[in-house]
């Protein structure tokens, strides 16, 4: 089937607003400015979420959409995210960090004497001692100072300054405010918006959707449809009955209770993930509050017990009242006929690493840039797309499962996870390799998450075998004439700390960006 983009009859319809719906509509408009795009959303349904975190792919998407980080800070109560701080995942109250990638081509190696080739050796040493990587990771050092991974460079000769970004960063935002902002941008760029509810989906003889009938009897014609209806999964699930792949055997959490908490003047540049008795809480800093949510296994506690635990741990909070259930999983066919599901409508593992928007962006790029799904499509292309996105979701499942294989075992939930939950293949391969950290690279080479992410999380939860790490460390350092590891380590750690000390305080940078827009030199 070929769609003629030069025809005035080419109609692209996005069903559902929110973050997924609006980034879909804007991205399609960027790729195909000549098509007519209509977004159908309902003011009665509203938007799920008490605050949302992203990955660096979101800031890259903003660039493509000719938007900026400043827009998110200004119009969506946004903040900057260096990574995630995981607290109490071993039941000891301690924390570790999973930071984003560090930029290694800015010549900071020469300026600050940090040789990143030493990372692996020093990390191996830390793991052999049973330590997490907080001391040696630059991002962790910056986060502990509430600093973003950006430094200010001053030219004392001409009294000017610029900002340099030392690594990838992401953003937090108020999901409702972001949707309102993106809607305003979308309307300005010619996207038509209809406030309504889809009541009937009408197909031709081949099964392709030809028009949607709304509750008020309005008919909306379409050549291609994006299902962005969130957990309702109105089209790809309810209409096309795509096959569902459940992950509840691997990840048993199935319910979430959003809430809000007060924030002080120190705004953390990270999402905090706090392990609880029966799951974990996300804690996302916005400019005026924390957006939080307790994700738990409802087979162990009721909603009332979850609320009691929240109040016991976090004190004075405001429950949002939007408790929701979910089943971790994905549709095996996220693209059927002339419809593709994006975001929650396509599937949802859980929010632990803020992967949902990242996967939505991957979906759009694969469909519109690589496969050209709107313009030319056949069953081969549909199959390639579905296989690619299924693997992405499987990779997310595998990495998220790793987080729960910590040393925590103080409640039935944590005990049950280790004894009853099915283990993904790549995690099992590491277990079979005697928890040897050096087995990471060959084992997870095709996973969506890179080795450094696996190592940060694995070290943080005491997953790796200390003896195996010690053997590898000794093997690497043995026989090197004149090698002084202690001196090398101390110099490295000193330089990491010095660089972190030069990073800008998070709230200070927010104030600078909102006042001057000078974030452009740090993009």
C-alpha positions as CSV (number, residue, x, y, z in Angstrom):
1,X,0.0,0.0,0.0
2,X,1.4,3.4,-1.0
3,X,0.1,6.7,0.4
4,X,0.4,9.7,-1.9
5,X,1.7,12.5,0.2
6,X,1.0,15.0,-2.5
7,X,-2.7,14.3,-2.3
8,X,-4.9,16.6,-0.2
9,X,-6.6,13.5,1.0
10,X,-3.6,12.3,3.0
11,X,-4.8,12.4,6.6
12,X,-2.7,11.3,9.6
13,X,-4.7,10.9,12.9
14,X,-3.2,10.7,16.3
15,X,-5.6,9.3,18.9
16,X,-4.7,10.5,22.4
17,X,-2.9,13.6,23.8
18,X,-0.4,13.6,26.6
19,X,3.3,13.3,26.1
20,X,3.2,10.4,23.7
21,X,0.4,11.8,21.5
22,X,2.0,15.2,21.1
23,X,5.6,14.1,20.5
24,X,4.1,11.8,17.9
25,X,2.1,14.5,16.2
26,X,5.1,17.0,16.2
27,X,7.6,14.4,15.0
28,X,5.3,13.3,12.1
29,X,4.9,17.0,11.2
30,X,8.7,17.4,11.2
31,X,9.2,14.4,9.0
32,X,6.2,15.0,6.7
33,X,5.3,18.7,6.8
34,X,3.0,18.3,3.8
35,X,0.5,15.9,5.5
36,X,-2.6,16.9,7.4
37,X,-2.4,15.9,11.0
38,X,-5.3,15.7,13.4
39,X,-4.9,14.9,17.1
40,X,-8.0,13.6,19.0
41,X,-7.9,14.1,22.7
42,X,-10.5,14.2,25.4
43,X,-10.6,16.9,28.1
44,X,-12.7,14.5,30.2
45,X,-10.1,11.7,30.3
46,X,-7.1,13.8,31.4
47,X,-3.4,12.8,31.7
48,X,-1.9,10.2,33.9
49,X,1.2,11.0,36.1
50,X,2.5,13.0,39.0
51,X,5.7,14.2,37.3
52,X,7.7,12.5,34.6
53,X,11.4,11.7,34.0
54,X,13.2,11.1,30.7
55,X,16.5,9.9,29.2
56,X,18.9,11.9,27.0
57,X,17.0,10.8,23.9
58,X,14.3,13.3,24.9
59,X,16.6,16.3,24.8
60,X,17.9,15.1,21.4
61,X,14.2,14.9,20.3
62,X,13.7,18.5,21.4
63,X,16.5,19.6,19.1
64,X,14.9,17.8,16.2
65,X,11.6,19.5,16.9
66,X,13.3,22.9,17.2
67,X,12.5,23.2,20.9
68,X,14.9,23.7,23.8
69,X,15.6,22.6,27.3
70,X,14.7,26.1,28.3
71,X,11.2,25.5,27.0
72,X,10.7,22.6,29.3
73,X,12.1,24.5,32.3
74,X,10.0,27.5,31.5
75,X,6.7,26.0,30.4
76,X,6.6,22.6,32.1
77,X,8.1,23.3,35.5
78,X,11.1,21.3,34.4
79,X,14.4,20.4,36.0
80,X,17.6,18.7,34.8
81,X,18.4,15.1,35.3
82,X,22.0,13.6,35.4
83,X,20.7,10.1,36.1
84,X,19.0,8.1,38.8
85,X,19.9,7.7,42.5
86,X,18.9,4.3,43.9
87,X,18.3,4.4,47.6
88,X,17.9,1.4,50.0
89,X,17.9,-1.3,47.3
90,X,20.1,-3.4,49.5
91,X,18.0,-2.7,52.6
92,X,20.8,-0.8,54.3
93,X,19.7,2.8,53.6
94,X,22.7,3.4,51.2
95,X,22.5,4.7,47.7
96,X,24.1,4.2,44.3
97,X,23.8,6.1,41.0
98,X,23.1,5.1,37.5
99,X,24.4,8.1,35.5
100,X,24.2,9.0,31.8
101,X,27.1,8.8,29.5
102,X,30.0,11.2,29.9
103,X,31.2,13.2,26.9
104,X,34.7,12.2,26.2
105,X,35.7,14.4,23.3
106,X,35.9,17.8,24.9
107,X,39.6,17.6,25.8
108,X,38.8,17.6,29.5
109,X,41.1,14.6,29.8
110,X,44.0,17.0,29.1
111,X,42.6,19.9,31.1
112,X,41.7,18.0,34.2
113,X,44.0,15.0,33.9
114,X,41.2,12.5,33.8
115,X,42.1,9.5,31.7
116,X,38.9,7.6,31.1
117,X,40.7,4.5,30.0
118,X,41.4,4.0,33.7
119,X,37.6,3.6,34.4
120,X,37.5,-0.2,34.0
121,X,40.5,-1.0,36.1
122,X,39.4,1.2,39.0
123,X,35.8,-0.1,38.8
124,X,37.1,-3.6,38.9
125,X,39.0,-2.8,42.0
126,X,35.9,-1.2,43.7
127,X,33.8,-4.3,42.8
128,X,36.5,-6.6,44.2
129,X,36.0,-4.8,47.5
130,X,32.2,-5.1,47.4
131,X,31.8,-1.3,46.9
132,X,29.5,0.5,44.6
133,X,31.0,3.0,42.1
134,X,30.0,6.3,43.8
135,X,33.6,7.3,44.7
136,X,34.9,6.9,41.2
137,X,32.0,7.9,39.0
138,X,32.0,11.6,38.0
139,X,28.2,11.8,37.7
140,X,27.8,10.5,41.2
141,X,30.2,13.0,42.5
142,X,28.3,15.9,40.8
143,X,25.0,14.6,42.0
144,X,26.2,14.5,45.6
145,X,26.9,18.2,45.3
146,X,23.5,18.9,43.7
147,X,25.3,20.0,40.6
148,X,24.5,19.4,36.9
149,X,27.3,18.1,34.7
150,X,27.9,21.5,33.1
151,X,30.9,23.8,33.8
152,X,31.2,27.5,33.3
153,X,34.3,28.7,31.5
154,X,35.2,32.3,31.9
155,X,37.4,34.3,29.5
156,X,39.1,36.9,31.8
157,X,40.5,38.8,28.8
158,X,37.3,39.9,27.2
159,X,35.0,39.2,30.2
160,X,32.9,36.6,28.5
161,X,31.9,33.1,29.5
162,X,30.4,30.0,28.0
163,X,29.1,26.7,29.3
164,X,30.4,23.2,28.4
165,X,28.3,20.1,28.8
166,X,30.4,17.2,30.2
167,X,27.9,14.5,29.6
168,X,24.4,13.6,28.4
169,X,21.5,14.9,30.5
170,X,17.8,14.5,30.5
171,X,14.8,16.4,31.9
172,X,12.0,16.1,34.4
173,X,8.7,17.8,33.8
174,X,5.1,18.2,34.9
175,X,3.3,16.0,32.3
176,X,0.1,18.1,32.2
177,X,2.0,21.3,31.7
178,X,4.2,19.7,29.0
179,X,1.2,18.5,27.1
180,X,-0.3,22.0,27.2
181,X,2.9,23.5,25.9
182,X,3.3,20.9,23.1
183,X,-0.3,21.4,22.2
184,X,0.3,25.1,21.8
185,X,3.3,24.5,19.6
186,X,1.4,21.9,17.6
187,X,-1.5,24.2,16.9
188,X,1.0,26.9,15.8
189,X,2.5,24.4,13.4
190,X,-0.8,23.5,11.8
191,X,-1.9,20.4,13.7
192,X,-5.6,20.2,14.0
193,X,-7.0,19.3,17.5
194,X,-10.4,17.7,18.2
195,X,-11.7,17.4,21.7
196,X,-13.7,14.2,21.6
197,X,-13.9,10.5,22.4
198,X,-13.6,7.8,19.7
199,X,-16.6,5.6,19.9
200,X,-16.3,3.5,16.7
201,X,-13.4,2.4,14.4
202,X,-14.4,1.8,10.8
203,X,-12.3,-0.5,8.5
204,X,-12.2,-1.2,4.7
205,X,-12.4,-4.7,3.4
206,X,-8.6,-5.1,3.9
207,X,-8.9,-4.2,7.5
208,X,-7.3,-0.8,7.3
209,X,-8.9,2.0,9.3
210,X,-10.8,4.5,7.0
211,X,-12.5,6.7,9.5
212,X,-13.1,7.1,13.2
213,X,-16.6,8.0,14.6
214,X,-16.6,10.1,17.7
215,X,-19.1,10.1,20.5
216,X,-20.8,13.2,19.1
217,X,-21.2,11.4,15.7
218,X,-18.3,13.3,14.0
219,X,-16.4,11.2,11.4
220,X,-12.7,11.7,11.1
221,X,-11.1,10.2,8.0
222,X,-7.6,8.8,8.1
223,X,-4.9,7.2,5.9
224,X,-2.7,6.3,8.9
225,X,-3.5,6.2,12.6
226,X,-1.3,6.4,15.7
227,X,-2.7,4.8,18.8
228,X,-1.5,7.0,21.8
229,X,-4.4,6.1,24.1
230,X,-2.2,5.0,26.9
231,X,-3.4,2.1,29.1
232,X,-6.8,2.2,27.4
233,X,-5.1,0.7,24.2
234,X,-8.2,1.5,22.3
235,X,-7.0,0.6,18.8
236,X,-4.0,-1.8,18.8
237,X,-5.4,-3.8,21.7
238,X,-9.2,-3.5,21.8
239,X,-9.8,-3.1,18.1
240,X,-7.0,-5.1,16.4
241,X,-6.6,-7.6,19.3
242,X,-2.9,-7.7,18.9
243,X,-1.1,-10.5,20.8
244,X,0.0,-9.5,24.3
245,X,3.2,-10.7,25.8
246,X,3.1,-10.5,29.6
247,X,6.2,-9.9,31.7
248,X,4.5,-10.5,35.1
249,X,6.6,-13.7,35.6
250,X,9.7,-11.6,35.5
251,X,8.5,-8.3,37.1
252,X,5.5,-8.8,39.5
253,X,4.8,-5.2,40.3
254,X,1.4,-4.2,39.0
255,X,0.0,-1.1,40.8
256,X,1.1,2.5,41.3
257,X,0.0,5.2,43.7
258,X,1.1,8.7,42.7
259,X,1.6,11.4,45.3
260,X,3.2,14.8,45.8
261,X,5.8,15.9,48.4
262,X,7.3,19.3,49.3
263,X,10.6,20.3,48.0
264,X,13.2,22.7,49.6
265,X,15.6,25.2,48.0
266,X,18.0,22.4,47.0
267,X,16.7,20.8,43.8
268,X,18.4,17.5,43.2
269,X,19.6,17.0,39.6
270,X,18.4,13.4,39.5
271,X,15.4,11.1,39.9
272,X,15.5,9.2,43.1
273,X,14.3,5.6,43.2
274,X,13.7,4.5,46.8
275,X,13.2,0.8,47.6
276,X,10.2,0.1,49.9
277,X,8.9,-3.0,51.6
278,X,6.8,-4.2,48.6
279,X,8.3,-2.3,45.6
280,X,9.8,1.2,45.2
281,X,9.0,4.9,45.0
282,X,9.9,7.3,42.2
283,X,10.8,10.8,43.4
284,X,11.0,13.3,40.7
285,X,12.1,16.9,41.5
286,X,10.1,19.7,39.8
287,X,10.7,23.4,40.5
288,X,7.9,23.6,43.1
289,X,7.4,20.0,44.4
290,X,8.3,16.4,44.1
291,X,6.2,14.2,41.9
292,X,6.2,10.7,43.4
293,X,4.6,7.3,43.1
294,X,4.8,4.0,44.9
295,X,5.0,1.1,42.5
296,X,4.1,-2.1,44.3
297,X,3.0,-5.7,44.1
298,X,-0.7,-5.8,45.1
299,X,-0.6,-9.4,46.0
300,X,1.3,-8.4,49.1
301,X,-0.4,-5.1,50.2
302,X,-3.6,-3.3,49.7
303,X,-3.9,0.3,48.6
304,X,-4.6,1.4,52.2
305,X,-1.4,-0.3,53.4
306,X,0.5,1.3,50.6
307,X,-0.8,4.7,51.6
308,X,0.2,4.1,55.2
309,X,3.7,3.1,54.2
310,X,4.1,6.2,52.0
311,X,3.1,8.4,55.0
312,X,5.3,6.5,57.4
313,X,8.4,7.0,55.1
314,X,7.7,10.4,53.5
315,X,5.6,12.2,56.2
316,X,3.4,15.1,55.0
317,X,2.4,14.2,51.4
318,X,-0.6,14.7,49.2
319,X,-2.0,11.6,47.5
320,X,-3.2,12.3,44.0
321,X,-6.1,9.9,44.0
322,X,-5.1,8.4,40.6
323,X,-4.1,4.9,41.7
324,X,-3.7,2.7,38.7
325,X,-3.1,-1.0,37.9
326,X,-0.9,-2.2,35.0
327,X,0.4,-5.5,33.7
328,X,4.1,-5.3,32.6
329,X,4.3,-6.4,29.0
330,X,4.1,-5.5,25.4
331,X,2.1,-6.2,22.2
332,X,4.1,-8.4,19.9
333,X,2.5,-6.5,16.9
334,X,2.6,-2.8,17.8
335,X,1.9,-2.1,14.1
336,X,-1.1,-3.6,12.5
337,X,-2.6,-2.6,9.1
338,X,-2.4,1.2,9.0
339,X,-2.1,1.8,12.8
340,X,1.0,2.0,15.0
341,X,0.8,2.2,18.8
342,X,3.2,4.6,20.5
343,X,3.9,4.9,24.2
344,X,1.8,3.2,26.9
345,X,-0.6,2.0,24.2
346,X,2.2,-0.2,22.7
347,X,3.2,-1.7,26.1
348,X,4.7,-0.9,29.4
349,X,7.3,-2.6,31.5
350,X,7.5,-0.3,34.5
351,X,8.8,3.2,35.2
352,X,12.1,2.2,36.9
353,X,14.5,3.6,34.3
354,X,12.1,6.1,32.7
355,X,12.2,4.2,29.4
356,X,8.7,4.7,28.1
357,X,9.4,8.0,26.3
358,X,12.7,6.7,25.1
359,X,11.0,3.7,23.5
360,X,8.3,6.0,22.0
361,X,11.1,8.0,20.4
362,X,12.8,4.9,19.1
363,X,9.5,3.7,17.7
364,X,8.9,7.0,15.8
365,X,12.4,7.1,14.4
366,X,12.3,3.5,13.3
367,X,8.9,3.9,11.7
368,X,9.4,7.3,10.0
369,X,13.1,7.4,9.3
370,X,14.2,3.9,8.7
371,X,11.1,2.1,7.5
372,X,9.1,5.0,6.1
373,X,6.0,3.4,7.4
374,X,3.5,6.2,6.5
375,X,4.4,6.4,2.9
376,X,5.2,2.9,1.8
377,X,4.4,-0.2,3.8
378,X,3.9,-3.9,3.3
379,X,3.9,-7.0,5.5
380,X,7.7,-7.3,5.4
381,X,8.2,-3.8,6.7
382,X,5.5,-4.3,9.3
383,X,7.2,-7.5,10.4
384,X,10.6,-5.8,10.6
385,X,9.2,-3.0,12.7
386,X,7.4,-5.2,15.1
387,X,10.4,-7.5,15.6
388,X,12.7,-4.5,16.2
389,X,10.3,-2.9,18.8
390,X,9.7,-6.3,20.5
391,X,13.4,-6.7,21.0
392,X,13.7,-3.2,22.4
393,X,11.0,-4.0,25.0
394,X,12.6,-7.3,25.8
395,X,15.9,-5.5,26.4
396,X,14.2,-3.1,28.8
397,X,12.6,-6.0,30.7
398,X,16.0,-7.7,31.1
399,X,17.8,-4.7,32.4
400,X,15.0,-3.7,34.8
401,X,14.9,-7.2,36.2
402,X,18.6,-6.9,37.2
403,X,17.8,-4.1,39.6
404,X,15.7,-6.4,41.8
405,X,18.4,-9.1,42.2
406,X,19.9,-7.1,45.1
407,X,20.9,-8.3,48.5
408,X,17.6,-7.1,50.1
409,X,15.5,-9.9,51.6
410,X,13.6,-8.3,54.5
411,X,10.0,-8.8,53.3
412,X,8.0,-11.5,51.5
413,X,8.1,-9.4,48.3
414,X,11.9,-9.2,48.1
415,X,12.2,-12.9,49.1
416,X,9.6,-14.0,46.6
417,X,11.3,-12.1,43.8
418,X,14.6,-14.0,44.1
419,X,12.9,-17.4,44.6
420,X,9.8,-17.3,42.4
421,X,10.4,-14.8,39.5
422,X,11.5,-16.0,36.1
423,X,15.0,-14.8,35.1
424,X,15.7,-13.2,31.7
425,X,18.2,-15.0,29.6
426,X,21.0,-12.4,29.7
427,X,20.7,-12.1,33.5
428,X,20.8,-15.8,33.8
429,X,23.9,-16.0,31.7
430,X,25.7,-13.7,34.2
431,X,24.5,-15.9,37.1
432,X,25.8,-18.9,35.2
433,X,29.1,-17.1,34.7
434,X,29.5,-17.0,38.5
435,X,28.4,-13.4,38.7
436,X,31.7,-12.4,37.0
437,X,31.7,-8.7,36.0
438,X,34.1,-9.4,33.2
439,X,31.3,-11.5,31.5
440,X,29.2,-8.4,31.0
441,X,30.5,-7.3,27.6
442,X,30.2,-10.6,25.7
443,X,26.9,-11.4,27.4
444,X,24.9,-8.2,26.8
445,X,26.5,-7.0,23.6
446,X,23.2,-6.6,21.8
447,X,21.2,-5.2,24.7
448,X,19.7,-1.7,24.5
449,X,21.6,-0.7,27.7
450,X,25.4,-0.4,27.4
451,X,27.9,-2.3,29.6
452,X,28.6,0.7,31.8
453,X,24.9,0.8,32.8
454,X,24.9,-2.9,33.7
455,X,28.1,-2.4,35.7
456,X,26.8,0.6,37.7
457,X,23.6,-1.2,38.6
458,X,25.3,-4.5,39.3
459,X,27.9,-2.9,41.5
460,X,25.2,-0.9,43.3
461,X,23.1,-4.0,44.3
462,X,26.2,-6.2,45.2
463,X,25.4,-8.5,42.3
464,X,28.9,-9.3,41.2
465,X,31.3,-11.9,42.6
466,X,34.1,-10.1,44.6
467,X,36.5,-13.0,44.3
468,X,36.1,-13.2,40.5
469,X,36.7,-9.4,40.2
470,X,39.7,-9.6,42.4
471,X,41.2,-12.4,40.2
472,X,40.7,-10.3,37.1
473,X,42.1,-7.2,38.8
474,X,45.3,-9.0,39.8
475,X,45.6,-10.6,36.4
476,X,45.4,-7.2,34.7
477,X,47.9,-5.5,37.0
478,X,50.4,-8.3,37.5
479,X,53.7,-8.0,35.8
480,X,53.4,-4.4,34.8
481,X,56.9,-2.9,35.5
482,X,56.8,0.2,37.6
483,X,53.1,0.2,38.0
484,X,51.8,2.1,41.0
485,X,48.1,1.5,41.2
486,X,47.6,3.3,44.5
487,X,49.0,6.5,43.1
488,X,47.1,6.2,39.8
489,X,43.8,5.7,41.8
490,X,44.4,8.6,44.1
491,X,45.2,11.0,41.2
492,X,42.1,9.8,39.3
493,X,39.8,10.3,42.2
494,X,41.2,13.7,43.0
495,X,40.7,14.8,39.5
496,X,37.1,13.5,39.4
497,X,36.3,15.4,42.6
498,X,38.0,18.6,41.2
499,X,35.9,18.4,38.1
500,X,32.7,17.8,40.0
501,X,33.6,20.8,42.2
502,X,33.5,23.0,39.0
503,X,30.1,21.9,38.0
504,X,27.2,24.3,38.4
505,X,24.6,24.0,41.2
506,X,21.3,22.8,39.7
507,X,19.1,25.5,41.0
508,X,21.6,28.2,40.1
509,X,21.7,26.9,36.5
510,X,17.9,26.8,36.3
511,X,17.7,30.5,37.4
512,X,20.4,31.4,34.8
513,X,18.5,29.6,32.0
514,X,15.2,31.1,32.9
515,X,16.7,34.6,33.2
516,X,18.9,34.6,30.1
517,X,18.4,31.5,27.9
518,X,22.1,30.9,28.0
519,X,21.5,27.1,27.9
520,X,22.0,27.2,24.2
521,X,25.8,27.2,24.5
522,X,25.6,24.0,26.7
523,X,23.4,22.0,24.3
